[in-house]
C-alpha cells in the first residue's frame, strides 16, 4: 500500500492518491441540494401571499331568535306527615293531585314541577307523587333543596 503526501500549493486533484484514499472520499456534494432548497424556499415565500387572499362573501343575516319566557314552575312540598302542598295550597288527596297534574299536562307548555320533600317524609308518598306525574306525561320534574339531605 502506497501513501502519497500532498505538497504545499498542490490541490487535491493534483496530488497522487492511492486506491484506499479514493475510497475514503465518498462524500455527497450538498451544494446543488442547498441551491434547490433555496429556490423552493424563495418560491414558497413569493407564492404564500397569493394563497392567503381572503374571499369576501355576502351572507344573509339571521334574524335573532324570539325571546323565550321562563317556564311556569309548580312547587310541590311534601311534609313529614305526608301532607302535600301545591304552590302554597294544601292538597287534600292523591285524586286532587292527579286532577292538578291532568290540568297542567293539557296546557300548551307544561310547567316544571319542583318537588320539595321533607327529609323525614315517607318514600311511599314521594313515589306516589312521582308515579302520578309520570302517568300524566309531565316530563320536567326535579327535586329541589336536596342539599339539606346531606349529613
MIVEX-690956 format. One record per residue: residue in one letter; x, y, z of N, C-alpha, C in turn. Coordinates in pm, whole numbers, padded with zeros to 5 digits, always signed. Last residue first. Example, Ala and Ser with C-alpha at 12.3 -4.5 7.8 and 13.67 -1.06 7.14 Angstrom:
s+01285-00225+00708+01367-00106+00714+01290+00003+00787;a+01319-00569+00780+01230-00450+00780+01320-00330+00780;
END
This chain:
x-07582+01464+05519-07539+01464+05659-07404+01400+05670;x-07794+01604+05291-07656+01559+05312-07619+01572+05459;x-08034+01725+05265-08036+01583+05298-07896+01531+05328;x-08004+01983+05178-08032+01967+05321-08035+01820+05362;x-07978+01963+04903-07858+01986+04985-07882+01966+05132;x-08212+01959+04771-08160+01829+04813-08033+01843+04898;x-08378+02163+04671-08328+02169+04809-08280+02033+04857;x-08584+01970+04450-08525+02098+04487-08485+02090+04634;x-08611+01744+04183-08606+01765+04327-08533+01895+04356;x-08825+01773+03892-08697+01766+03960-08710+01791+04108;x-08952+01743+03567-08975+01718+03708-08839+01708+03777;x-09093+01749+03285-08999+01839+03352-09025+01833+03502;x-09298+01580+03201-09159+01539+03181-09059+01626+03256;x-09601+01432+03246-09524+01551+03281-09376+01512+03282;x-09790+01229+03197-09693+01269+03093-09627+01404+03121;x-09936+01119+03396-09995+01234+03326-09898+01297+03226;x-09769+00928+03502-09892+00884+03435-09954+00996+03353;x-09579+01096+03624-09541+01017+03508-09665+00970+03431;x-09723+01197+03839-09671+01289+03738-09635+01214+03611;x-09767+00956+03978-09881+01033+03927-09836+01132+03819;x-09506+00887+04047-09582+00799+03957-09701+00873+03898;x-09444+01098+04223-09367+01079+04101-09443+00993+04000;x-09633+01047+04426-09636+01175+04355-09561+01163+04222;x-09546+00794+04510-09681+00809+04453-09693+00940+04374;x-09293+00854+04611-09304+00765+04496-09442+00778+04430;x-09364+01009+04832-09285+01069+04724-09297+00986+04598;x-09496+00815+04985-09570+00933+04939-09497+00998+04822;x-09285+00634+05033-09408+00588+04968-09485+00707+04911;x-09098+00764+05186-09067+00742+05045-09191+00702+04967;x-09209+01013+05410-09204+00872+05372-09180+00860+05222;x-08996+01276+05526-09116+01231+05454-09097+01085+05414;x-08781+01391+05643-08842+01281+05717-08969+01231+05650;x-08711+01599+05476-08613+01492+05492-08669+01373+05569;x-08977+01678+05253-08913+01694+05383-08817+01577+05402;x-08945+01748+04905-08986+01659+05016-08911+01694+05143;x-09029+01928+04668-08952+01961+04790-08998+01869+04903;x-09020+01935+04319-09058+01859+04439-08966+01899+04554;x-09135+02123+04068-09026+02121+04165-09076+02053+04292;x-09211+02091+03738-09257+02051+03870-09135+02043+03960;x-09270+02323+03486-09170+02245+03558-09224+02215+03696;x-09573+02288+03282-09480+02356+03374-09370+02262+03423;x-09632+02254+02928-09644+02203+03065-09539+02268+03155;x-09776+02453+02710-09640+02428+02760-09653+02382+02905;x-10054+02409+02679-09964+02411+02563-09819+02387+02604;x-10205+02173+02913-10167+02307+02868-10070+02297+02751;x-10243+01919+03010-10321+01958+02892-10288+02098+02842;x-10096+01906+03243-10046+01831+03127-10119+01871+02999;x-10252+02048+03424-10125+02106+03380-10071+02037+03255;x-10465+01869+03458-10491+02005+03408-10362+02068+03356;x-10334+01645+03565-10404+01635+03436-10427+01773+03375;x-10241+01752+03811-10145+01708+03710-10210+01698+03572;x-10488+01800+03938-10396+01912+03909-10296+01874+03800;x-10576+01533+03957-10651+01631+03877-10565+01753+03842;x-10387+01432+04133-10396+01375+03998-10472+01471+03905;x-10455+01578+04359-10324+01599+04298-10323+01546+04154;x-10704+01458+04405-10698+01601+04376-10564+01635+04310;x-10616+01200+04461-10704+01221+04346-10704+01369+04307;x-10477+01229+04698-10400+01197+04577-10485+01217+04452;x-10612+01514+04879-10599+01372+04848-10513+01352+04723;x-10582+01788+04939-10650+01700+05035-10631+01552+05006;x-10318+02008+04943-10391+01912+04859-10451+01809+04953;x-10287+02347+05027-10284+02209+05074-10372+02123+04984;x-10100+02580+04844-10234+02530+04881-10225+02383+04919;x-09841+02638+04762-09890+02703+04882-10029+02659+04924;x-09815+02470+04532-09800+02616+04523-09863+02688+04642;x-09949+02220+04707-09934+02259+04566-09930+02411+04558;x-09851+01996+04944-09882+02138+04928-09848+02175+04784;x-09944+01712+05129-09896+01766+05002-09941+01911+04991;x-09845+01531+05412-09926+01640+05361-09862+01695+05234;x-09684+01344+05534-09749+01306+05409-09839+01413+05351;x-09544+01433+05751-09662+01352+05780-09739+01314+05654;x-09343+01591+05643-09303+01465+05707-09423+01375+05734;x-09464+01719+05324-09427+01729+05464-09398+01591+05522;x-09374+01824+05020-09422+01702+05086-09371+01708+05230;x-09463+02069+04784-09396+02038+04910-09458+01913+04969;x-09420+02166+04466-09495+02067+04545-09411+02035+04668;x-09449+02435+04253-09378+02383+04370-09470+02287+04445;x-09422+02487+03917-09516+02444+04020-09434+02382+04132;x-09347+02740+03689-09294+02647+03789-09404+02617+03890;x-09327+02810+03344-09405+02816+03468-09352+02708+03563;x-09017+02916+03197-09130+02825+03213-09201+02846+03346;x-08953+03243+03067-08918+03136+03160-09039+03046+03183;x-08987+03290+02715-09029+03322+02851-08986+03210+02945;x-08752+03364+02475-08830+03258+02540-08863+03302+02681;x-08749+03575+02201-08725+03564+02344-08814+03454+02402;x-08654+03438+01884-08751+03505+01972-08718+03478+02119;x-08329+03499+01750-08430+03405+01798-08528+03478+01890;x-08270+03739+01491-08250+03688+01627-08365+03596+01668;x-08207+03637+01156-08288+03714+01249-08268+03657+01389;x-07897+03646+00990-08002+03569+01056-08078+03659+01152;x-07811+03787+00681-07805+03794+00827-07924+03719+00886;x-07654+03621+00408-07772+03684+00468-07760+03683+00620;x-07325+03710+00305-07418+03612+00360-07539+03684+00418;x-07105+03772+00079-07220+03844+00133-07323+03741+00176;x-06762+03718+00120-06892+03662+00089-06999+03748+00152;x-06436+03758+00003-06548+03815+00078-06677+03755+00027;x-06149+03582+00052-06263+03594-00038-06378+03647+00045;x-05810+03680+00102-05943+03646+00155-06048+03668+00047;x-05504+03533+00013-05603+03638-00012-05740+03592+00035;x-05304+03345+00039-05377+03386+00159-05475+03500+00136;x-05171+03298-00197-05263+03195-00149-05347+03241-00031;x-05006+03519-00221-05110+03498-00322-05214+03400-00272;x-04823+03484-00014-04920+03594-00007-05033+03580-00110;x-04684+03244-00115-04768+03243+00003-04863+03362+00013;x-04507+03282-00327-04641+03231-00357-04735+03240-00237;x-04267+03372-00213-04336+03456-00311-04479+03413-00334;x-04203+03160-00045-04218+03294+00012-04293+03385-00084;x-04178+02953-00235-04282+02947-00131-04308+03085-00072;x-03955+03041-00378-04084+03021-00447-04198+03020-00346;x-03762+03032-00176-03797+03162-00237-03930+03153-00309;x-03760+02753-00132-03796+02845-00024-03836+02981-00079;x-03669+02657-00381-03803+02620-00332-03849+02714-00221;x-03413+02771-00381-03509+02806-00486-03651+02773-00442;x-03303+02641-00159-03317+02787-00158-03416+02833-00264;x-03304+02375-00249-03385+02413-00133-03405+02564-00125;x-03118+02396-00461-03257+02359-00489-03347+02399-00373;x-02887+02458-00313-02938+02550-00416-03084+02522-00446;x-02856+02229-00162-02882+02355-00094-02937+02458-00191;x-02796+02050-00369-02916+02030-00287-02954+02158-00214;x-02551+02146-00469-02672+02154-00553-02801+02134-00473;x-02393+02100-00226-02414+02234-00280-02535+02240-00374;x-02327+01848-00144-02455+01904-00099-02483+02043-00154;x-02197+01568-00265-02183+01711-00287-02318+01776-00254;x-02108+01315-00049-02211+01369-00136-02189+01519-00146;x-01798+01137-00052-01887+01237+00007-01988+01283-00096;x-01572+00938-00039-01705+00917-00096-01803+01011-00027;x-01292+00908+00018-01351+01035-00024-01486+01017-00091;x-01202+00653+00063-01235+00733+00180-01302+00864+00143;x-01133+00566-00188-01247+00504-00120-01292+00587-00001;x-00904+00709-00235-01023+00737-00316-01147+00679-00250;x-00729+00587-00056-00763+00728-00035-00885+00765-00116;x-00700+00335-00166-00768+00348-00036-00805+00492-00008;x-00557+00389-00402-00693+00336-00410-00768+00353-00278;x-00377+00703-00365-00383+00558-00375-00530+00516-00381;x-00303+00992-00553-00376+00924-00448-00377+00775-00472;x-00115+01287-00609-00135+01147-00642-00201+01075-00524;x-00277+01597-00644-00198+01508-00560-00222+01364-00602;x-00460+01732-00795-00325+01719-00849-00243+01619-00769;x-00684+01739-00640-00691+01668-00768-00553+01645-00826;x-00603+01897-00429-00633+01758-00403-00637+01677-00532;x-00325+02105-00525-00467+02078-00497-00487+01930-00479;x-00035+02233-00374-00090+02134-00466-00235+02106-00427;x+00067+02388-00179+00026+02454-00302-00034+02358-00403;x+00281+02133-00051+00219+02263-00032+00191+02329-00167;x+00191+01799-00157+00289+01905-00141+00217+02037-00118;x+00068+01519+00001+00041+01633-00084+00144+01739-00056;x+00195+01188-00006+00167+01311+00065+00146+01423-00035;x+00076+00868-00062+00145+00983-00117+00103+01106-00038;x+00122+00537+00014+00059+00662+00058+00143+00776+00007;x+00051+00211-00084+00134+00326-00109+00060+00452-00068;x+00085-00115+00000+00000+00000+00000+00090+00122+00000;
END
